[in-house]
Amino acid sequence: MSDMVKKGCAGVGALGLFIVVGVVATLVSMFMNLDVAGDDQVRGPTSVPITTTEPRDDAPRPNDGPSPSAPDTKGDAPSSRKGGSIAYPNTPVARRGNVKIESFSSSKRNLMKIHADRPRTFYCGCGFEPSKSIDLRECKYEIRSNKSRASRVEFEHVVPASAFGHQIDAWTKGHPKCTSSNGKKYKGRRCAERASSEFELMQADMHNLQPAVGEVNADRLNYVMAELDGEVREYGVCDVEIRDKKIEPRPEVRGDIARTYLYMDWAYPKYHLIPDAKQRAMFERWAKDDPVDSWERKRARRVADVQGNVNPFVE
């Protein structure tokens, strides 16, 4: 009987040792798994899942990569210019601006389609028809002096064509191609359109074109954007002021204008289209005070679909 008890106790001891070893192994495994999970939580995942759902046309696009039609900026660190606080993407210069639409006329035809569901002028908010006629009574616009141009919509360069045209030799000096049928040489915008493909592309850049009452376009000329004292209204209720070779637009479009200037200055850097720090500071303030709205974003995407390049300050 004593021998049987001893053998039983020995069996129980062996079984207990086996159980202890199993428990220890289980605890070690659990500890290791907890450590691995904690490391993932600290470092984060090494890859991001790709979203295949197409966003709505008026929905903000994600900021983790370029849009399908955007220039590939992967690996490019953002940089700022002229002391500004808004960063300029380091996209290769050759891929920033318009390289597809080669004529101003083509751009105007495309823009009529782009604005088909929102036919409103930029500075005054007047409605216009596919025929380009404007209902001046509807927007309470008062003609200042030019009735014929006040009655039609024109597409204006937000950054004036002369701002970059004056830096092109064909504009300032002429070109062998710029000779009229009677042998007389000419220069200026007409010559730049004929002899400079670079000017043609910049002039046709739809990101820089907005529908305007023709009279306002004529009065604006190539005047610079500014903030003016007082509220002198020469066009009825239209909140645009033009004097002293300056133009002050209504607050609702100042951000749009600022982002257009930033785009043009970034897309065509050798022309320095924001010439000084004071003007840049004003545009950055305008961009902040009047953020991107759904129409500005929708319009920019439509332009990009046709023209092939984005305005990164809108997206």
VOGU-3710 file (C-alpha; in Angstrom, 3 decimals, decimal comma):
1> msdmvkkgca> 0,000/0,000/0,000  2,865/2,341/0,863  4,534/1,676/-2,521  1,305/2,465/-4,343  0,941/5,821/-2,486  4,499/6,755/-3,347  3,948/5,933/-7,018  0,697/7,956/-7,030  2,389/10,958/-5,460  5,193/10,760/-8,011
11> gvgalglfiv> 2,589/10,731/-10,829  0,785/13,706/-9,382  4,108/15,600/-9,083  4,981/14,944/-12,712  1,533/16,058/-13,815  1,823/19,255/-11,759  5,208/20,055/-13,264  3,760/19,545/-16,784  0,880/21,935/-15,985  3,248/24,597/-14,595
21> vgvvatlvsm> 5,451/24,435/-17,706  2,359/24,806/-19,926  1,101/27,831/-17,982  4,508/29,534/-18,158  4,690/28,958/-21,936  1,205/30,421/-22,379  2,095/33,528/-20,322  5,293/34,102/-22,329  3,368/33,872/-25,602  0,709/36,307/-24,388
31> fmnldvagdd> 3,381/38,778/-23,240  5,101/38,651/-26,631  1,813/39,242/-28,455  0,982/42,203/-26,250  4,403/43,728/-26,961  3,923/43,357/-30,734  0,452/44,982/-30,601  1,812/47,882/-28,546  4,600/48,448/-31,095  2,021/48,695/-33,920
41> qvrgptsvpi> 0,050/51,236/-31,950  3,092/53,436/-31,429  4,572/53,259/-34,925  1,348/53,020/-36,924  0,697/50,981/-40,058  3,303/50,877/-42,799  0,751/51,226/-45,623  -2,461/53,157/-46,239  -5,454/51,420/-47,838  -6,432/52,790/-51,254
51> ttteprddap> -9,882/54,333/-51,491  -11,636/53,471/-54,718  -14,843/55,452/-54,136  -15,009/58,488/-56,450  -15,727/61,690/-54,437  -18,651/63,935/-55,324  -17,805/66,763/-57,685  -18,342/69,330/-54,911  -16,697/67,312/-52,141  -13,227/68,183/-50,804
61> rpndgpspsa> -10,567/65,863/-52,119  -8,212/64,067/-49,721  -4,858/65,688/-49,046  -2,819/62,465/-49,134  -2,080/62,628/-52,857  -2,715/64,440/-56,117  -5,981/64,224/-58,007  -6,038/61,980/-61,094  -5,322/64,933/-63,374  -2,843/66,647/-61,076
71> pdtkgdapss> 0,909/66,817/-61,691  2,808/64,061/-59,898  4,440/65,750/-56,917  5,406/62,567/-55,052  8,641/63,090/-53,197  8,594/66,853/-53,682  8,744/68,853/-50,479  6,650/72,051/-50,417  8,478/75,360/-50,457  7,451/78,998/-50,097
81> rkggsiaypn> 8,510/81,995/-52,173  9,256/85,605/-51,349  8,762/85,154/-47,638  5,127/84,110/-47,959  3,420/81,708/-45,575  1,555/79,741/-48,274  3,739/76,924/-49,571  4,435/76,425/-53,278  4,504/72,750/-54,357  7,811/71,718/-55,960
91> tpvarrgnvk> 6,165/70,232/-59,036  8,494/70,372/-62,086  7,895/73,705/-63,822  7,140/72,039/-67,158  4,126/70,315/-65,594  2,586/73,234/-63,700  0,841/75,429/-66,260  -1,253/75,031/-69,371  0,404/72,952/-72,088  -2,745/71,790/-73,869
101> iesfssskrn> -5,081/74,662/-74,831  -3,264/76,704/-77,465  -5,692/79,499/-78,253  -7,632/82,078/-76,285  -10,664/81,448/-78,516  -10,721/77,763/-77,583  -10,548/78,647/-73,914  -13,522/80,999/-74,178  -15,612/78,317/-75,879  -14,681/75,792/-73,205
111> lmkihadrpr> -15,452/78,236/-70,412  -18,953/78,890/-71,720  -19,574/75,160/-71,266  -17,888/75,082/-67,847  -20,117/77,940/-66,645  -23,294/76,584/-68,281  -24,919/75,717/-64,940  -23,623/78,863/-63,223  -23,737/81,711/-65,741  -22,759/84,582/-63,424
121> tfycgcgfep> -20,156/87,265/-63,960  -17,226/87,268/-61,575  -17,109/90,856/-60,286  -20,800/91,811/-60,378  -22,737/88,537/-60,206  -24,810/89,334/-63,296  -26,483/86,480/-65,145  -25,626/85,888/-68,791  -27,035/83,843/-71,653  -25,358/81,319/-74,002
131> sksidlreck> -25,451/84,158/-76,529  -23,227/86,097/-74,068  -25,862/88,780/-73,519  -26,290/90,083/-69,951  -29,502/90,982/-68,125  -28,302/94,214/-66,516  -31,641/94,960/-64,843  -31,616/91,634/-63,014  -28,337/92,448/-61,264  -29,083/96,198/-60,983
141> yeirsnksra> -26,004/97,098/-62,976  -25,738/100,704/-64,136  -23,825/101,479/-67,319  -21,009/103,931/-66,668  -20,199/104,880/-70,261  -19,759/101,872/-72,569  -23,213/100,508/-73,384  -22,131/98,075/-76,103  -19,579/96,290/-73,933  -21,754/96,474/-70,821
151> srvefehvvp> -24,387/94,364/-72,566  -22,151/91,337/-73,157  -19,991/88,962/-71,155  -16,255/88,781/-71,826  -13,635/86,482/-70,345  -11,126/88,535/-68,435  -7,574/87,634/-67,423  -7,462/87,958/-63,638  -3,690/88,322/-63,945  -3,583/90,708/-66,941
161> asafghqida> -2,120/89,321/-70,166  0,184/92,340/-70,314  1,762/91,338/-66,988  3,485/88,430/-68,722  3,228/89,704/-72,311  5,447/92,704/-71,597  8,193/90,250/-70,662  8,093/88,502/-74,041  10,276/89,844/-76,873  7,598/89,495/-79,536
171> wtkghpkcts> 5,380/91,877/-77,524  8,051/94,498/-76,821  10,340/94,207/-79,852  8,383/92,461/-82,570  9,291/89,358/-84,547  10,053/88,448/-88,174  6,656/86,733/-88,337  4,948/89,982/-87,389  4,712/91,720/-90,735  1,434/92,896/-92,216
181> sngkkykgrr> 0,387/92,334/-95,833  1,676/95,780/-96,791  5,119/94,990/-95,356  4,720/97,004/-92,164  6,133/95,403/-89,025  4,155/95,342/-85,790  4,594/94,267/-82,178  2,495/94,127/-79,007  -0,117/91,571/-78,063  -0,980/90,790/-81,684
191> caerassefe> 2,633/89,871/-82,395  2,961/87,824/-79,199  -0,114/85,818/-80,222  1,405/85,145/-83,619  5,030/84,474/-82,723  5,172/83,190/-79,139  3,709/79,781/-78,334  4,547/80,379/-74,680  2,414/83,521/-74,617  -0,430/81,695/-76,358
201> lmqadmhnlq> -0,466/78,969/-73,696  -0,373/81,467/-70,837  -3,042/83,651/-72,415  -5,286/80,593/-72,861  -4,833/79,295/-69,291  -8,428/78,890/-68,105  -7,486/78,954/-64,423  -6,770/82,661/-65,013  -9,964/83,502/-66,935  -13,278/84,630/-65,455
211> pavgevnadr> -16,528/85,900/-67,035  -16,942/89,656/-66,581  -19,263/92,425/-67,704  -17,501/93,746/-70,811  -17,501/97,331/-69,541  -15,820/96,316/-66,278  -13,236/94,354/-68,253  -12,592/97,408/-70,442  -12,292/99,770/-67,466  -10,037/97,422/-65,512
221> lnyvmaeldg> -7,395/97,352/-68,290  -4,238/95,970/-66,664  -4,691/97,637/-63,278  -3,406/95,906/-60,143  -5,566/94,417/-57,406  -5,738/96,595/-54,307  -7,809/97,769/-51,350  -9,162/101,289/-51,873  -10,521/103,834/-49,414  -14,222/104,578/-49,585
231> evreygvcdv> -17,050/102,834/-51,406  -17,583/104,738/-54,642  -20,002/102,714/-56,797  -19,927/103,555/-60,512  -21,731/100,411/-61,722  -24,918/100,426/-59,671  -24,951/97,828/-56,899  -21,945/96,035/-58,405  -19,283/96,156/-55,698  -16,189/96,787/-57,804
241> eirdkkiepr> -14,150/99,982/-57,679  -11,679/101,031/-60,351  -9,563/104,160/-59,948  -5,968/105,349/-59,681  -4,887/102,410/-61,869  -6,124/99,981/-59,234  -9,121/97,685/-58,875  -10,824/96,591/-55,651  -13,090/93,527/-56,110  -15,974/92,522/-53,873
251> pevrgdiart> -14,977/90,509/-50,768  -16,769/87,370/-52,019  -14,233/86,810/-54,812  -11,035/88,113/-53,246  -9,929/84,637/-52,199  -10,566/83,339/-55,728  -8,417/86,165/-57,103  -5,660/85,522/-54,585  -5,511/81,820/-55,432  -5,411/82,693/-59,131
261> ylymdwaypk> -2,435/85,009/-58,623  -0,679/82,397/-56,486  -1,298/79,795/-59,188  0,008/81,987/-62,022  3,067/83,024/-60,014  3,783/79,356/-59,233  2,944/77,932/-62,680  5,050/80,469/-64,618  7,783/81,381/-62,105  10,170/83,241/-64,410
271> yhlipdakqr> 7,584/86,006/-64,886  7,280/86,897/-61,171  3,579/87,699/-61,444  3,332/88,614/-57,765  6,016/91,297/-57,901  6,562/92,196/-54,258  6,095/91,055/-50,670  3,386/93,640/-49,948  1,107/92,342/-52,687  1,809/88,743/-51,737
281> amferwakdd> 0,863/89,464/-48,119  -2,428/90,989/-49,288  -3,216/87,945/-51,442  -2,427/85,557/-48,604  -4,761/87,518/-46,343  -7,488/87,477/-49,010  -7,048/83,717/-49,426  -7,530/83,236/-45,687  -10,495/85,609/-45,321  -12,335/84,138/-48,340
291> pvdswerkra> -11,698/80,365/-48,304  -12,437/77,994/-51,186  -16,151/77,354/-51,683  -17,908/74,558/-53,554  -18,270/76,479/-56,849  -14,626/77,558/-56,951  -13,572/73,951/-56,359  -16,021/72,573/-58,930  -14,931/75,117/-61,546  -11,230/74,385/-60,949
301> rrvadvqgnv> -11,816/70,655/-61,399  -13,735/71,217/-64,608  -10,904/73,371/-65,940  -8,401/70,682/-64,962  -10,438/68,016/-66,769  -10,250/70,022/-70,003  -6,853/71,665/-69,679  -4,986/68,849/-67,955  -3,444/70,671/-64,968  -4,721/71,695/-61,538
311> npfve> -4,576/74,825/-59,443  -3,079/73,357/-56,233  -4,128/76,399/-54,185  -7,777/75,479/-54,775  -7,397/71,719/-54,323
//
